[in-house]
């Protein structure tokens, strides 16, 4: 998963950087515009909520486009523009959920922890672990939408089913995404950036779905998944590369 994500990002470095730059420009909407209306609460919250939804609509279109890269293909900016028209609506629900989760974490947990009663620890802990589960499950929202259907309720259901069936894998993907995000901040979001994170999640789900394809073809057999056999073709397609090949790919 990590190897293929890095290879695919490197092969599409310029396009990934442009996607990341577009996202950084989009961030100006929720991070700057609301504070121009700070004295008018209604306009402040309208600008903030609409800005967050727009950012997730942009990520939705980017994820839809990057799916082609995950599938050993390519995408053009015409494809991205088309995805922005067709897939942008799919970003509304995750945008609203993200805003709700952030507000719950920023305001809900401190509120209960500052209560005089020790009973405040219980709802604070409940909110915290709910946020953890939601983050681990919803990281698959866009990949599930890309590959398994676009009905919001079914997407949410499948996200939680994938998490519950693969908790260790979900934690590993989340940690990988966190480390990728830290690297992105160091490099000012240009690389790997949001494009890298979206591609990582799509690569993760695409490879994990091989497990369910095998289980469907072998019902009632031992639940131990033969990953070495399932990944033979993937490893052949991904291949290996030397440092020379990374810097001067045309020389090989």
N, C-alpha and C positions, 0 to 999 in steps of 0.2 A: 504494500500500500504506500509506504513512505517513499520507496525507491521510484515507483511509477509516477507518483505525484511530482517528485522533484524532476524527473526526466521530462514529463509533459510540460511542466512550467518552464523549464529551460528551453524546450523546443518552441514555446510560444511566449517567449520572454517579452517581446515588444507589445503584443496584444494584451498580455496580462497586465503590463505596466499601464497601458492606456485605460483598461478597465478599472484599475486601482485609482488612477488620477481622476476618472469620472466619479468614482465613489467619494474621493476626498472633496471634490467640488460639491457633491450632493450633501455632504455633511455640514456645509455652511448654512443650509436651510434650518435644520433643527438646533444648531449650536450658536448661530449668530442672529438670525432673523427674530426669534422670540424675544430677545432682550431689547430689541428696538421698540417693543410694545410692553415693556415691563410694567408700566404704570396702568395698563389696561389688561386686567387678568384674563378676560375672555379672549382677546386677541393674542395674548401671550400663549395660552394653552392651545388655541386653534393653530397657531404657527408651529408650536412644538409637536403636536400630535400629527399634523399634516406632514411636517418635515420627516418625522420618524417613519411614517407610512411610505413616503416617497423613497427614503433610503432602502427600505425593505423591498419595495417594488423594483428598485434598481438591482438589488442583490438577487431578486427572483429571476429577472431577465438575464443577469450575468450567469447564474447557476444553470439556467436552461441552455445558454450558449456553450458553457464549458463542458456540458455533458458530452458534446461531440468530441472534445479533446480526450475525455475519459474513455470514450469508445474507440480510441485510436484514429480519430478523424481530425477535422479542422473546422474552424468557423471564421466567417468574415464579418465585417462591421454591418453589412446588410442583414446578416442573420441576427446580429445583436439588436438592430433597430426593430426587426420583425418580432423578436422575442420581447422587446420592451412594450410593444403594443399588445401582444397576446398573453404574456405571462405576468405583466405588472400587477394585474388585479389579484394574483395569487400571493402577492406580498402584503396585502392588507391585514390578513389574520395574523401571520407571524409578527408583523409590526405592532399590532395592538397587544398581542401577548407579551412581546418583549417589553413594551412600555409598562404594562401591568406588572411584570416580574420585577423590573427595575424599581418602580415606585413602591412595590411591596417590600423589597429589600431595603430601600433607603429610608422608608418611613414606618413600615410595619414593625420590623425587628427592633429598631431603637425605641419605638413607642412602648412596646411591651417590656423591654429590658429596663426602662426608666420607671416602671411602676414600683410602688413601695412594696407591694406584695410579691413574695417569691413565686406565686402562681403565674406571674408574667413570663417566667422562663419557659413554661410549657408551650404557650402559643408562639413565642419567639422561635423556639426550637422546631415547632411544627412548620412555621413559615420557612425557616432555613432549609429543612430537609425537603420540603415541597419544591423549593427553588432548585435544589440540587437535582432532584429527579426530573423536573421539567427541563433543565438545561441538558441533561444527559439524553433525554428522549427527543427534544425538539431540535437538537443538532442535525437530525436526519430529516427535518421537515422538507427542505428543498429537494434533496435527492429522492425522497419518497414521491414527491410531486412529479419529479422528472421521469420516474421509471414505473410507478405503480398506480398512477391515476391522479386526477386533479380535484376530486371532491374533498373539501376541507375536513369534514368530520371523519371520513375514511383515512385521510392522511394522518390526522392526529391519532386515531386508533392504531394505525400501523406503526407509527413512531414509537408508541408505548409498548406495543407487542415486540418490536425489534429490540428495544431496550431490555424488557423483562426476559426475553429469550437469550440475550447476549450482553449481560451486565458487565462482564470483564472487558469484552471487546468495546463496549460503549465508553467505559472509563478510559481505555487506551486511546481511543479516537479523540476523546475530549482533552486528554493530556497532550496528545500530539498537536491538536489544534491550539491549545494554550501556548505551547512552546513556539509554534509557528507564529502566533499573534505577537509574542514577545519579540521574536526576530523581526517581524514586520514593523514594530514600533521603533526598533533600533535603526531600521532602514527607511524610516519615514513613510511607511505603508506602500512604498513603491514595489517591494519584493519581500516575501511572497505576497503580502497584502491580502485584501479580501478575496481576490481571485484565487490565491493559493489555498486559502481556507475553504472556499466553496468547492474547489477541485478535490481537496483532501476528503471532504465529506462524501462527494459523489463517488470517488474511487473506493472509499470504504464500503459504501452500500453496494456498489456494483460487484465487488469481490465477495461480500457477505451473501449476496443473493445466490451465488454458486452453491452454497450450502443447501438452500431450499430447493433449488433445481434438482440436486442430487437426491434429496429426501423424497421429492415427488416421483422420481424415476425408480427409487428403491423403497417402496413402502414396506413397513414392518421389519426392515432389516436393522442391524446394530446401529444405534444412534451415533456412534463414533464416526466423525466425518473424515474421509480420506483426503485431507488437504493437499498432501504431496501430489496425488494423482490429479486432483481438480485444478491445481495451479500450474501444471506442466505447460499448457499452451500460453498462459499468461506470462510465465517466466521466459518462454521463448520469444514472445512478442516484445517484452520489455527489454530483454537482453542485458548486456553489461557494457560499460563505457570507460575508457581511460580518460585521464585529465586532458590529454592531447585532443581526444575526440570532443570533449566539452568545449574547448577553446577554438579548435580548428576542425569542425565536423566535416568540412569539405575535403580534407586530406585523407580520410579513411575510405 
